[in-house]
Amino acid sequence: MAHIDLGIDEKRFPGIIGLRMFRPETAKPLNELAEALLRGPSTLARGERELIAAYVSSGNECRFCRDSHSAFAAAQLDGGRPLVDQVCVDPDAAAISPKLRALLRIAAAVRVDGREVTAAMVAAARDEGATDVEIHDTVLIAAAFSMYNRYVDGLATALPDDPAAYELSARRVVEHGYTA
Amino acid sequence: MAHIDLGIDEKRFPGIIGLRMFRPETAKPLNELAEALLRGPSTLARGERELIAAYVSSGNECRFCRDSHSAFAAAQLDGGRPLVDQVCVDPDAAAISPKLRALLRIAAAVRVDGREVTAAMVAAARDEGATDVEIHDTVLIAAAFSMYNRYVDGLATALPDDPAAYELSARRVVEHGYTA
C-alpha cells in the first residue's frame, strides 16, 4: 500500500505509473525529462542511456525503476538482459565499451553525491572518446534517477504482481516513448 | 571550473543557469518541473515549498541550490532569511507550523533514501492536517532537489562571486517564475 491514496488499483498501475495519474501536473515535465534524456537526439544509444538508468536504480535498490529500466535497456541492447544484469552487478566485468564503462563510473559517483565526481573520472571518460554532452547527459541521467528512485520509494508505491508487466512496458516505451 | 566546457562565462551564469544554456533540451522539462512543484497551484504556500527545497539542498550541502532557494524562500516568507536559516540548521526549533515541520521530516528522509519514509512520518503529517497531495508534493520536491543538487555539483559548476546574485535571482523568480 502506498503512503497516500492514489485513487487507483495499485497493482495494475505500479511504481511511477500510478503517481503520474495522481498528479498529472508534475507527470508532464517528469515524462518530458525522461524522453529528452533517454530517447532524445544523442550520440549515446538509447540502450546505453537506459543502461545508465538501470545501473543507478540498481545501486539505489529501487526495484520498480531497476526492473523497468533493465527491461527497457535489454530491449534496446545487443547483449540483452544478461548484459544488463552483469552491468548492474559489476560493470567492470561487463562486455561494454570502455567509454560506457567510464561514464558508468561517473554515474555511480553522482548517485552517491555530485561532489564525488572527480576531474580524473571526467578525464578518463574523455580519453575514451566521451564528449562534453555525453558527460553532461550521464550526470543528469544519474541525478534524475536519484530523483525518480526516491519518488517511487518515498511514497511506497506497489510493484506489479507479474514481472511480465516490465516487458509489456518495455514494448510500449520502445515503440511510443515516455510522453505518449 | 566546471567539469565540461559550458561555452559561457561561468561566474556570470553560475550553477544550473549555465547548464540550462548548455542543454536547452533538458532545461525545458527541468524548468517546468520546478515551476509546477514550487509555484504551481497548491495548498502549500510558495515560500513553504521553497523552504523545503532550501532545506534539502542544505542537507546535501549543495551551496548554489541552498543559497538560491534560501533567497527564494526568504523573499516569500514572513520570517524572512532568519527563519530560513533556522530551518536549515534545526527545523524543530524554528517558528513554523507543526504541519510544515512534519513535512520537513518526510523531506529529510527522502533526501537520504526514499525507503527511509515511514508510515508513522506520513501519519504524523496527516495528523497535523497535511493532505495526500501535500505529502506527495513534499516527497517529489525532496526527490527533485536530490536531482538538482547532484546535477549542479556533479558537473562542478561555479558559484557567483557576489552573493547579491542570489537576491537578484530571487526577484526574477518571484516575479516571473522558472520558465520565463
Contacts between the chains, C-beta under 8 A, distances in Angstrom:
chain1	res1	chain2	res2	distance
A	3	B	117	6.6
A	3	B	119	6.6
A	3	B	122	4.5
A	3	B	135	6.7
A	4	B	122	7.4
A	4	B	132	3.9
A	4	B	135	5.4
A	4	B	136	5.8
A	5	B	132	5.7
A	19	B	136	7.5
A	22	B	136	6.6
A	23	B	133	7.2
A	23	B	136	5.9
A	23	B	137	7.7
A	23	B	140	7.7
A	25	B	36	4.9
A	25	B	40	5.7
A	25	B	41	7.6
A	26	B	33	6.7
A	26	B	36	5.1
A	26	B	37	6.3
A	26	B	137	7.7
A	26	B	140	5.9
A	28	B	32	7.0
A	28	B	36	7.5
A	29	B	29	4.4
A	29	B	30	7.6
A	29	B	32	3.9
A	29	B	33	3.9
A	29	B	36	6.1
A	30	B	29	7.6
A	30	B	33	6.6
A	32	B	28	7.0
A	32	B	29	3.9
A	32	B	32	7.1
A	33	B	26	6.7
A	33	B	29	3.9
A	33	B	30	6.6
A	33	B	33	6.8
A	36	B	25	5.0
A	36	B	26	5.1
A	36	B	28	7.5
A	36	B	29	6.1
A	37	B	26	6.3
A	40	B	25	5.7
A	41	B	25	7.6
A	60	B	113	7.3
A	61	B	115	7.7
A	62	B	114	7.1
A	106	B	154	7.7
A	109	B	154	7.4
A	110	B	150	5.1
A	110	B	154	4.4
A	111	B	150	7.9
A	113	B	60	7.4
A	113	B	150	7.1
A	113	B	153	7.2
A	114	B	62	7.0
A	114	B	149	6.2
A	114	B	150	4.1
A	114	B	151	7.0
A	114	B	152	6.7
A	114	B	153	2.8
A	114	B	154	3.6
A	114	B	155	7.7
A	115	B	61	7.7
A	115	B	153	4.9
A	115	B	154	7.9
A	117	B	3	6.6
A	117	B	153	7.8
A	117	B	154	4.9
A	117	B	155	7.6
A	117	B	156	7.1
A	119	B	3	6.6
A	119	B	156	7.9
A	122	B	3	4.5
A	122	B	4	7.4
A	132	B	4	3.9
A	132	B	5	5.7
A	133	B	23	7.1
A	135	B	3	6.7
A	135	B	4	5.4
A	135	B	155	7.9
A	136	B	4	5.8
A	136	B	19	7.4
A	136	B	22	6.6
A	136	B	23	5.9
A	136	B	155	6.6
A	137	B	23	7.7
A	137	B	26	7.7
A	139	B	150	7.4
A	139	B	151	6.4
A	139	B	154	4.2
A	139	B	155	5.5
A	140	B	23	7.7
A	140	B	26	5.9
A	140	B	151	5.6
A	142	B	150	6.9
A	142	B	154	7.2
A	143	B	146	7.9
A	143	B	147	4.5
A	143	B	148	7.5
A	143	B	149	7.9
A	143	B	150	3.8
A	143	B	151	4.3
A	143	B	154	6.2
A	144	B	147	5.5
A	146	B	143	7.9
A	146	B	146	5.0
A	146	B	147	5.6
A	146	B	150	5.5
A	147	B	143	4.5
A	147	B	144	5.5
A	147	B	146	5.6
A	147	B	147	3.7
A	148	B	143	7.5
A	149	B	114	6.2
A	149	B	143	7.9
A	150	B	110	5.1
A	150	B	111	7.9
A	150	B	113	7.1
A	150	B	114	4.1
A	150	B	139	7.5
A	150	B	142	6.9
A	150	B	143	3.8
A	150	B	146	5.5
A	151	B	114	7.0
A	151	B	139	6.4
A	151	B	140	5.6
A	151	B	143	4.3
A	152	B	114	6.7
A	153	B	113	7.2
A	153	B	114	2.9
A	153	B	115	4.9
A	153	B	117	7.8
A	154	B	106	7.7
A	154	B	109	7.4
A	154	B	110	4.4
A	154	B	114	3.6
A	154	B	115	7.9
A	154	B	117	4.9
A	154	B	139	4.2
A	154	B	142	7.2
A	154	B	143	6.2
A	155	B	114	7.7
A	155	B	117	7.6
A	155	B	135	7.9
A	155	B	136	6.6
A	155	B	139	5.5
A	156	B	117	7.1
A	156	B	119	7.9
